[in-house]
Amino acid sequence: MTVYFPLTCYPKDGDQPLSSTDVTAVGAGAWGELLGMAPEQLADVYPLTQQHAERVRQLTGIRLDLERYDYFLEPEEDPSL
C-alpha cells in the first residue's frame, strides 16, 4: 500500500480546509519520527503543534502560522492505486 501525506491547513474557527499540500516526498520515516511512532502506524489525522513547527519547516519549507490556523498531517491511501 502506498500512503499519500497531505498537510492540511484549516482556519481556527472553521472546519473547511483552506489548503492542502502534498508532503509525501518527505517520507513516512520522517513523519513517523516527528510524531513519535513507527511509519507503518501513520493511519490517522495528526494535529501539528508548536513543538512540530520548526521540524515541519525544515522538512517542507512550510512555516506554520499557528496563531491563525490549525494544521494537520492527514495520511491516506494513495487514491491513484
Biopython code that builds the backbone (N, CA, C, O; Angstrom):
import numpy as np
from Bio.PDB.StructureBuilder import StructureBuilder

atoms = [
    (1, "MET", "N", (0.841, -1.177, 0.000)),
    (1, "MET", "CA", (0.000, 0.000, 0.000)),
    (1, "MET", "C", (0.888, 1.243, 0.000)),
    (1, "MET", "O", (1.843, 1.336, 0.770)),
    (2, "THR", "N", (0.567, 2.172, -0.854)),
    (2, "THR", "CA", (1.259, 3.455, -0.896)),
    (2, "THR", "C", (0.430, 4.478, -0.140)),
    (2, "THR", "O", (-0.785, 4.568, -0.319)),
    (3, "VAL", "N", (1.102, 5.247, 0.706)),
    (3, "VAL", "CA", (0.411, 6.251, 1.512)),
    (3, "VAL", "C", (0.776, 7.634, 1.008)),
    (3, "VAL", "O", (1.938, 7.916, 0.715)),
    (4, "TYR", "N", (-0.207, 8.475, 0.914)),
    (4, "TYR", "CA", (-0.109, 9.862, 0.488)),
    (4, "TYR", "C", (-0.187, 10.710, 1.758)),
    (4, "TYR", "O", (-1.031, 10.454, 2.616)),
    (5, "PHE", "N", (0.684, 11.719, 1.888)),
    (5, "PHE", "CA", (0.728, 12.549, 3.094)),
    (5, "PHE", "C", (0.384, 13.998, 2.769)),
    (5, "PHE", "O", (1.273, 14.776, 2.422)),
    (6, "PRO", "N", (-0.885, 14.373, 2.875)),
    (6, "PRO", "CA", (-1.235, 15.788, 2.734)),
    (6, "PRO", "C", (-1.093, 16.516, 4.079)),
    (6, "PRO", "O", (-1.459, 15.989, 5.130)),
    (7, "LEU", "N", (-0.563, 17.717, 4.019)),
    (7, "LEU", "CA", (-0.521, 18.613, 5.174)),
    (7, "LEU", "C", (-1.622, 19.636, 4.911)),
    (7, "LEU", "O", (-1.556, 20.397, 3.945)),
    (8, "THR", "N", (-2.634, 19.649, 5.779)),
    (8, "THR", "CA", (-3.830, 20.442, 5.538)),
    (8, "THR", "C", (-3.937, 21.574, 6.552)),
    (8, "THR", "O", (-3.684, 21.400, 7.744)),
    (9, "CYS", "N", (-4.319, 22.734, 6.040)),
    (9, "CYS", "CA", (-4.446, 23.952, 6.837)),
    (9, "CYS", "C", (-5.924, 24.321, 6.953)),
    (9, "CYS", "O", (-6.643, 24.371, 5.955)),
    (10, "TYR", "N", (-6.367, 24.579, 8.185)),
    (10, "TYR", "CA", (-7.743, 24.974, 8.465)),
    (10, "TYR", "C", (-7.748, 26.312, 9.204)),
    (10, "TYR", "O", (-6.834, 26.584, 9.982)),
    (11, "PRO", "N", (-8.755, 27.145, 8.975)),
    (11, "PRO", "CA", (-8.876, 28.344, 9.802)),
    (11, "PRO", "C", (-9.211, 27.914, 11.237)),
    (11, "PRO", "O", (-9.869, 26.893, 11.442)),
    (12, "LYS", "N", (-8.764, 28.684, 12.215)),
    (12, "LYS", "CA", (-9.022, 28.352, 13.624)),
    (12, "LYS", "C", (-10.512, 28.205, 13.926)),
    (12, "LYS", "O", (-10.893, 27.411, 14.786)),
    (13, "ASP", "N", (-11.342, 28.950, 13.238)),
    (13, "ASP", "CA", (-12.776, 28.933, 13.534)),
    (13, "ASP", "C", (-13.602, 28.211, 12.475)),
    (13, "ASP", "O", (-14.806, 28.444, 12.362)),
    (14, "GLY", "N", (-12.968, 27.341, 11.702)),
    (14, "GLY", "CA", (-13.708, 26.674, 10.637)),
    (14, "GLY", "C", (-13.364, 25.206, 10.511)),
    (14, "GLY", "O", (-12.396, 24.724, 11.100)),
    (15, "ASP", "N", (-14.175, 24.502, 9.730)),
    (15, "ASP", "CA", (-13.914, 23.081, 9.514)),
    (15, "ASP", "C", (-13.680, 22.745, 8.038)),
    (15, "ASP", "O", (-13.526, 21.578, 7.677)),
    (16, "GLN", "N", (-13.656, 23.772, 7.195)),
    (16, "GLN", "CA", (-13.344, 23.568, 5.779)),
    (16, "GLN", "C", (-11.877, 23.920, 5.551)),
    (16, "GLN", "O", (-11.435, 24.998, 5.949)),
    (17, "PRO", "N", (-11.118, 23.031, 4.918)),
    (17, "PRO", "CA", (-9.696, 23.316, 4.716)),
    (17, "PRO", "C", (-9.470, 24.509, 3.792)),
    (17, "PRO", "O", (-10.205, 24.715, 2.826)),
    (18, "LEU", "N", (-8.445, 25.283, 4.108)),
    (18, "LEU", "CA", (-8.035, 26.390, 3.242)),
    (18, "LEU", "C", (-7.079, 25.900, 2.170)),
    (18, "LEU", "O", (-7.110, 26.367, 1.031)),
    (19, "SER", "N", (-6.226, 24.951, 2.549)),
    (19, "SER", "CA", (-5.256, 24.431, 1.591)),
    (19, "SER", "C", (-4.797, 23.054, 2.040)),
    (19, "SER", "O", (-4.930, 22.675, 3.204)),
    (20, "SER", "N", (-4.257, 22.327, 1.088)),
    (20, "SER", "CA", (-3.672, 21.031, 1.363)),
    (20, "SER", "C", (-2.440, 20.900, 0.476)),
    (20, "SER", "O", (-2.510, 21.120, -0.733)),
    (21, "THR", "N", (-1.326, 20.544, 1.077)),
    (21, "THR", "CA", (-0.061, 20.431, 0.361)),
    (21, "THR", "C", (0.442, 18.998, 0.455)),
    (21, "THR", "O", (0.497, 18.428, 1.544)),
    (22, "ASP", "N", (0.803, 18.421, -0.665)),
    (22, "ASP", "CA", (1.340, 17.063, -0.688)),
    (22, "ASP", "C", (2.772, 17.094, -0.151)),
    (22, "ASP", "O", (3.666, 17.666, -0.774)),
    (23, "VAL", "N", (2.975, 16.477, 1.004)),
    (23, "VAL", "CA", (4.311, 16.413, 1.606)),
    (23, "VAL", "C", (4.815, 14.970, 1.655)),
    (23, "VAL", "O", (5.644, 14.620, 2.495)),
    (24, "THR", "N", (4.311, 14.152, 0.758)),
    (24, "THR", "CA", (4.686, 12.748, 0.686)),
    (24, "THR", "C", (6.186, 12.568, 0.466)),
    (24, "THR", "O", (6.775, 11.618, 0.981)),
    (25, "ALA", "N", (6.804, 13.465, -0.290)),
    (25, "ALA", "CA", (8.229, 13.348, -0.613)),
    (25, "ALA", "C", (9.120, 13.368, 0.625)),
    (25, "ALA", "O", (10.248, 12.876, 0.584)),
    (26, "VAL", "N", (8.630, 13.926, 1.710)),
    (26, "VAL", "CA", (9.400, 13.945, 2.966)),
    (26, "VAL", "C", (9.655, 12.519, 3.442)),
    (26, "VAL", "O", (10.711, 12.228, 4.004)),
    (27, "GLY", "N", (8.704, 11.647, 3.220)),
    (27, "GLY", "CA", (8.850, 10.242, 3.585)),
    (27, "GLY", "C", (8.160, 9.882, 4.886)),
    (27, "GLY", "O", (8.127, 10.674, 5.828)),
    (28, "ALA", "N", (7.615, 8.690, 4.926)),
    (28, "ALA", "CA", (6.906, 8.202, 6.105)),
    (28, "ALA", "C", (7.831, 8.127, 7.315)),
    (28, "ALA", "O", (7.390, 8.375, 8.437)),
    (29, "GLY", "N", (9.095, 7.793, 7.112)),
    (29, "GLY", "CA", (10.035, 7.691, 8.224)),
    (29, "GLY", "C", (10.200, 9.008, 8.956)),
    (29, "GLY", "O", (10.215, 9.035, 10.186)),
    (30, "ALA", "N", (10.325, 10.109, 8.211)),
    (30, "ALA", "CA", (10.482, 11.426, 8.830)),
    (30, "ALA", "C", (9.215, 11.832, 9.572)),
    (30, "ALA", "O", (9.290, 12.395, 10.664)),
    (31, "TRP", "N", (8.042, 11.549, 8.982)),
    (31, "TRP", "CA", (6.792, 11.892, 9.669)),
    (31, "TRP", "C", (6.617, 11.046, 10.913)),
    (31, "TRP", "O", (6.185, 11.549, 11.950)),
    (32, "GLY", "N", (6.945, 9.776, 10.823)),
    (32, "GLY", "CA", (6.861, 8.914, 11.999)),
    (32, "GLY", "C", (7.776, 9.394, 13.113)),
    (32, "GLY", "O", (7.381, 9.421, 14.279)),
    (33, "GLU", "N", (8.992, 9.770, 12.759)),
    (33, "GLU", "CA", (9.938, 10.288, 13.755)),
    (33, "GLU", "C", (9.388, 11.560, 14.407)),
    (33, "GLU", "O", (9.435, 11.706, 15.628)),
    (34, "LEU", "N", (8.872, 12.470, 13.592)),
    (34, "LEU", "CA", (8.318, 13.723, 14.108)),
    (34, "LEU", "C", (7.172, 13.475, 15.086)),
    (34, "LEU", "O", (7.051, 14.164, 16.098)),
    (35, "LEU", "N", (6.338, 12.492, 14.780)),
    (35, "LEU", "CA", (5.152, 12.227, 15.592)),
    (35, "LEU", "C", (5.379, 11.158, 16.658)),
    (35, "LEU", "O", (4.473, 10.855, 17.434)),
    (36, "GLY", "N", (6.578, 10.587, 16.700)),
    (36, "GLY", "CA", (6.917, 9.623, 17.741)),
    (36, "GLY", "C", (6.279, 8.261, 17.571)),
    (36, "GLY", "O", (5.865, 7.638, 18.548)),
    (37, "MET", "N", (6.197, 7.794, 16.328)),
    (37, "MET", "CA", (5.620, 6.472, 16.090)),
    (37, "MET", "C", (6.264, 5.836, 14.864)),
    (37, "MET", "O", (6.913, 6.507, 14.062)),
    (38, "ALA", "N", (6.072, 4.549, 14.742)),
    (38, "ALA", "CA", (6.591, 3.835, 13.580)),
    (38, "ALA", "C", (5.838, 4.293, 12.325)),
    (38, "ALA", "O", (4.625, 4.498, 12.372)),
    (39, "PRO", "N", (6.551, 4.453, 11.206)),
    (39, "PRO", "CA", (5.908, 4.936, 9.976)),
    (39, "PRO", "C", (4.684, 4.119, 9.555)),
    (39, "PRO", "O", (3.715, 4.676, 9.039)),
    (40, "GLU", "N", (4.724, 2.809, 9.773)),
    (40, "GLU", "CA", (3.591, 1.970, 9.361)),
    (40, "GLU", "C", (2.352, 2.193, 10.235)),
    (40, "GLU", "O", (1.271, 1.711, 9.898)),
    (41, "GLN", "N", (2.493, 2.909, 11.338)),
    (41, "GLN", "CA", (1.350, 3.210, 12.198)),
    (41, "GLN", "C", (0.652, 4.519, 11.816)),
    (41, "GLN", "O", (-0.374, 4.859, 12.404)),
    (42, "LEU", "N", (1.184, 5.243, 10.857)),
    (42, "LEU", "CA", (0.589, 6.523, 10.448)),
    (42, "LEU", "C", (-0.676, 6.275, 9.638)),
    (42, "LEU", "O", (-0.622, 6.092, 8.422)),
    (43, "ALA", "N", (-1.805, 6.270, 10.317)),
    (43, "ALA", "CA", (-3.070, 5.958, 9.640)),
    (43, "ALA", "C", (-4.227, 6.784, 10.179)),
    (43, "ALA", "O", (-5.388, 6.408, 10.012)),
    (44, "ASP", "N", (-3.928, 7.892, 10.817)),
    (44, "ASP", "CA", (-4.952, 8.720, 11.442)),
    (44, "ASP", "C", (-4.699, 10.165, 11.027)),
    (44, "ASP", "O", (-3.850, 10.421, 10.173)),
    (45, "VAL", "N", (-5.413, 11.098, 11.610)),
    (45, "VAL", "CA", (-5.183, 12.528, 11.392)),
    (45, "VAL", "C", (-4.414, 13.040, 12.601)),
    (45, "VAL", "O", (-4.810, 12.795, 13.741)),
    (46, "TYR", "N", (-3.297, 13.762, 12.352)),
    (46, "TYR", "CA", (-2.420, 14.203, 13.421)),
    (46, "TYR", "C", (-2.317, 15.721, 13.435)),
    (46, "TYR", "O", (-1.877, 16.322, 12.456)),
    (47, "PRO", "N", (-2.723, 16.352, 14.552)),
    (47, "PRO", "CA", (-2.551, 17.803, 14.653)),
    (47, "PRO", "C", (-1.072, 18.143, 14.784)),
    (47, "PRO", "O", (-0.324, 17.457, 15.480)),
    (48, "LEU", "N", (-0.668, 19.196, 14.117)),
    (48, "LEU", "CA", (0.708, 19.679, 14.215)),
    (48, "LEU", "C", (0.710, 20.894, 15.130)),
    (48, "LEU", "O", (-0.074, 21.824, 14.943)),
    (49, "THR", "N", (1.590, 20.880, 16.113)),
    (49, "THR", "CA", (1.617, 21.903, 17.151)),
    (49, "THR", "C", (2.917, 22.702, 17.084)),
    (49, "THR", "O", (3.763, 22.479, 16.219)),
    (50, "GLN", "N", (3.046, 23.624, 18.010)),
    (50, "GLN", "CA", (4.264, 24.425, 18.083)),
    (50, "GLN", "C", (5.490, 23.536, 18.238)),
    (50, "GLN", "O", (6.553, 23.857, 17.707)),
    (51, "GLN", "N", (5.362, 22.444, 18.943)),
    (51, "GLN", "CA", (6.503, 21.537, 19.134)),
    (51, "GLN", "C", (6.957, 20.924, 17.801)),
    (51, "GLN", "O", (8.111, 20.513, 17.681)),
    (52, "HIS", "N", (6.080, 20.856, 16.809)),
    (52, "HIS", "CA", (6.408, 20.296, 15.500)),
    (52, "HIS", "C", (6.844, 21.355, 14.483)),
    (52, "HIS", "O", (7.458, 21.024, 13.469)),
    (53, "ALA", "N", (6.531, 22.613, 14.749)),
    (53, "ALA", "CA", (6.621, 23.672, 13.736)),
    (53, "ALA", "C", (8.002, 23.812, 13.099)),
    (53, "ALA", "O", (8.103, 23.896, 11.875)),
    (54, "GLU", "N", (9.054, 23.839, 13.892)),
    (54, "GLU", "CA", (10.392, 24.044, 13.324)),
    (54, "GLU", "C", (10.807, 22.859, 12.457)),
    (54, "GLU", "O", (11.385, 23.047, 11.387)),
    (55, "ARG", "N", (10.518, 21.653, 12.908)),
    (55, "ARG", "CA", (10.891, 20.473, 12.119)),
    (55, "ARG", "C", (10.079, 20.394, 10.824)),
    (55, "ARG", "O", (10.608, 19.993, 9.788)),
    (56, "VAL", "N", (8.809, 20.771, 10.874)),
    (56, "VAL", "CA", (7.992, 20.808, 9.655)),
    (56, "VAL", "C", (8.608, 21.793, 8.665)),
    (56, "VAL", "O", (8.691, 21.505, 7.471)),
    (57, "ARG", "N", (9.040, 22.956, 9.159)),
    (57, "ARG", "CA", (9.676, 23.940, 8.279)),
    (57, "ARG", "C", (10.953, 23.376, 7.667)),
    (57, "ARG", "O", (11.205, 23.565, 6.477)),
    (58, "GLN", "N", (11.760, 22.686, 8.469)),
    (58, "GLN", "CA", (12.997, 22.093, 7.964)),
    (58, "GLN", "C", (12.720, 21.033, 6.905)),
    (58, "GLN", "O", (13.426, 20.951, 5.900)),
    (59, "LEU", "N", (11.701, 20.230, 7.131)),
    (59, "LEU", "CA", (11.375, 19.138, 6.211)),
    (59, "LEU", "C", (10.692, 19.604, 4.933)),
    (59, "LEU", "O", (10.915, 19.032, 3.866)),
    (60, "THR", "N", (9.856, 20.645, 5.033)),
    (60, "THR", "CA", (8.989, 21.004, 3.915)),
    (60, "THR", "C", (9.156, 22.430, 3.398)),
    (60, "THR", "O", (8.759, 22.737, 2.273)),
    (61, "GLY", "N", (9.743, 23.299, 4.218)),
    (61, "GLY", "CA", (9.808, 24.719, 3.863)),
    (61, "GLY", "C", (8.530, 25.467, 4.213)),
    (61, "GLY", "O", (8.423, 26.666, 3.957)),
    (62, "ILE", "N", (7.564, 24.770, 4.796)),
    (62, "ILE", "CA", (6.285, 25.385, 5.163)),
    (62, "ILE", "C", (6.389, 25.925, 6.586)),
    (62, "ILE", "O", (6.719, 25.194, 7.519)),
    (63, "ARG", "N", (6.106, 27.203, 6.732)),
    (63, "ARG", "CA", (6.065, 27.829, 8.066)),
    (63, "ARG", "C", (4.632, 27.769, 8.580)),
    (63, "ARG", "O", (3.709, 28.274, 7.940)),
    (64, "LEU", "N", (4.458, 27.152, 9.728)),
    (64, "LEU", "CA", (3.129, 27.023, 10.310)),
    (64, "LEU", "C", (2.774, 28.297, 11.073)),
    (64, "LEU", "O", (3.484, 28.686, 12.000)),
    (65, "ASP", "N", (1.686, 28.938, 10.689)),
    (65, "ASP", "CA", (1.178, 30.121, 11.383)),
    (65, "ASP", "C", (0.111, 29.636, 12.367)),
    (65, "ASP", "O", (-1.087, 29.703, 12.091)),
    (66, "LEU", "N", (0.569, 29.152, 13.506)),
    (66, "LEU", "CA", (-0.324, 28.503, 14.460)),
    (66, "LEU", "C", (-1.203, 29.475, 15.235)),
    (66, "LEU", "O", (-2.128, 29.049, 15.927)),
    (67, "GLU", "N", (-0.936, 30.754, 15.134)),
    (67, "GLU", "CA", (-1.816, 31.738, 15.770)),
    (67, "GLU", "C", (-3.106, 31.916, 14.972)),
    (67, "GLU", "O", (-4.156, 32.221, 15.538)),
    (68, "ARG", "N", (-3.023, 31.727, 13.661)),
    (68, "ARG", "CA", (-4.180, 31.945, 12.795)),
    (68, "ARG", "C", (-4.818, 30.662, 12.264)),
    (68, "ARG", "O", (-6.002, 30.649, 11.926)),
    (69, "TYR", "N", (-4.036, 29.583, 12.193)),
    (69, "TYR", "CA", (-4.513, 28.374, 11.528)),
    (69, "TYR", "C", (-4.192, 27.122, 12.345)),
    (69, "TYR", "O", (-3.298, 27.127, 13.191)),
    (70, "ASP", "N", (-4.928, 26.068, 12.078)),
    (70, "ASP", "CA", (-4.642, 24.735, 12.595)),
    (70, "ASP", "C", (-4.126, 23.905, 11.427)),
    (70, "ASP", "O", (-4.614, 24.024, 10.303)),
    (71, "TYR", "N", (-3.144, 23.072, 11.704)),
    (71, "TYR", "CA", (-2.526, 22.240, 10.669)),
    (71, "TYR", "C", (-2.593, 20.783, 11.085)),
    (71, "TYR", "O", (-2.454, 20.441, 12.260)),
    (72, "PHE", "N", (-2.810, 19.934, 10.088)),
    (72, "PHE", "CA", (-2.915, 18.501, 10.342)),
    (72, "PHE", "C", (-2.176, 17.726, 9.255)),
    (72, "PHE", "O", (-2.218, 18.083, 8.077)),
    (73, "LEU", "N", (-1.505, 16.668, 9.671)),
    (73, "LEU", "CA", (-0.998, 15.688, 8.729)),
    (73, "LEU", "C", (-2.095, 14.645, 8.615)),
    (73, "LEU", "O", (-2.516, 14.070, 9.619)),
    (74, "GLU", "N", (-2.562, 14.397, 7.391)),
    (74, "GLU", "CA", (-3.728, 13.551, 7.174)),
    (74, "GLU", "C", (-3.394, 12.402, 6.224)),
    (74, "GLU", "O", (-3.852, 12.397, 5.082)),
    (75, "PRO", "N", (-2.596, 11.424, 6.683)),
    (75, "PRO", "CA", (-2.215, 10.315, 5.802)),
    (75, "PRO", "C", (-3.434, 9.578, 5.250)),
    (75, "PRO", "O", (-4.436, 9.396, 5.942)),
    (76, "GLU", "N", (-3.326, 9.166, 4.010)),
    (76, "GLU", "CA", (-4.398, 8.384, 3.394)),
    (76, "GLU", "C", (-3.787, 7.507, 2.320)),
    (76, "GLU", "O", (-2.714, 7.793, 1.790)),
    (77, "GLU", "N", (-4.486, 6.444, 2.015)),
    (77, "GLU", "CA", (-4.039, 5.551, 0.948)),
    (77, "GLU", "C", (-4.061, 6.326, -0.368)),
    (77, "GLU", "O", (-5.002, 7.075, -0.631)),
    (78, "ASP", "N", (-3.047, 6.152, -1.180)),
    (78, "ASP", "CA", (-2.937, 6.864, -2.457)),
    (78, "ASP", "C", (-4.150, 6.525, -3.318)),
    (78, "ASP", "O", (-4.340, 5.365, -3.682)),
    (79, "PRO", "N", (-4.978, 7.527, -3.652)),
    (79, "PRO", "CA", (-6.203, 7.271, -4.411)),
    (79, "PRO", "C", (-5.953, 6.840, -5.856)),
    (79, "PRO", "O", (-6.871, 6.343, -6.509)),
    (80, "SER", "N", (-4.750, 7.014, -6.366)),
    (80, "SER", "CA", (-4.487, 6.646, -7.755)),
    (80, "SER", "C", (-4.180, 5.159, -7.919)),
    (80, "SER", "O", (-4.015, 4.682, -9.041)),
    (81, "LEU", "N", (-4.103, 4.435, -6.822)),
    (81, "LEU", "CA", (-3.789, 2.999, -6.914)),
    (81, "LEU", "C", (-5.016, 2.143, -6.847)),
    (81, "LEU", "O", (-4.918, 0.917, -6.910)),
]
sb = StructureBuilder()
sb.init_structure("model")
sb.init_model(0)
sb.init_chain("A")
sb.init_seg("    ")
for serial, (resi, resn, name, xyz) in enumerate(atoms, 1):
    if name == "N":
        sb.init_residue(resn, " ", resi, " ")
    sb.init_atom(name, np.array(xyz, "f"), 0.0, 1.0, " ", f" {name:<3s}", serial, name[0])
structure = sb.get_structure()
